[in-house]
Amino acid sequence: MGSYTFFEEYNHEVTDELKNNFSEILKGVGEDVTREGILNTPERAAKAMQFLTSGHCQDPAEILKSAMFAESYHDMVIIKDIEIYSLCEHHILPFFGKAHIAYIPDGHIVGLSKIPRVVDVFARRLQVQERLTHDILECINDTLKPRGVAVVIEASHMCMMMRGVQKQNSVTTTSGFRGQFEKIETRSEFLKLISSDLA
């Protein structure tokens, strides 16, 4: 069994360095870093940045390995509407949305909570949506070795909504398929199921 740890503590040296950097950035945009509302912002921003990029310190494959179980189930397993919050590496602005993930086991299943944790590990890095989709797909495929994996991500990007083209209603969709999901009938079943409300 593998092991992994949650990101729970802040490196004081890193926090102090980032705090100084954020203070300089605030000064650079014309802020008064001594006023009450801004006084503790550099430290808060330093801690936030460490948390939002904490995925670099974790091994997503170990998360899956920590809860893999031998099982003879061979039908599709879908976890949909997994919330995603990440930072675009181009502007360090958030993008957020949902991931829909399916796999077809081949001798092993994985604890259901581990797949959203894998999503979080990859999302808590400076990212682009295309690579985020690929990273999640390949991690599950390489570690669990299922008969097939499918990943679809739908996200809104603040770099498009707040600046640049300023298109508030745009949504970006990316997808990846391996194994049995490369067959049109299996892929179509997955896409139908993630689009329907079964409740």
HELIX and SHEET records of a PDB file:
HELIX    1   1 HIS A   12  GLY A   28  1                                  17    
HELIX    2   2 THR A   41  LEU A   52  1                                  12    
HELIX    3   3 SER A   54  CYS A   57  5                                   4    
HELIX    4   4 PRO A   60  LYS A   65  1                                   6    
HELIX    5   5 LYS A  114  ALA A  123  1                                  10    
HELIX    6   6 GLN A  129  LEU A  144  1                                  16    
HELIX    7   7 MET A  158  MET A  161  1                                   4    
HELIX    8   8 GLN A  180  GLU A  182  5                                   3    
HELIX    9   9 ILE A  184  SER A  195  1                                  12    
SHEET    1   A 2 MET A  68  ALA A  70  0                                        
SHEET    2   A 2 HIS A 108  VAL A 110 -1                                        
SHEET    1   B 5 LEU A 126  GLN A 127  0                                        
SHEET    2   B 5 VAL A  77  CYS A  88  1                                        
SHEET    3   B 5 PRO A  94  ILE A 104 -1                                        
SHEET    4   B 5 GLY A 148  HIS A 157 -1                                        
SHEET    5   B 5 THR A 172  GLY A 179 -1                                        
END                                                                             
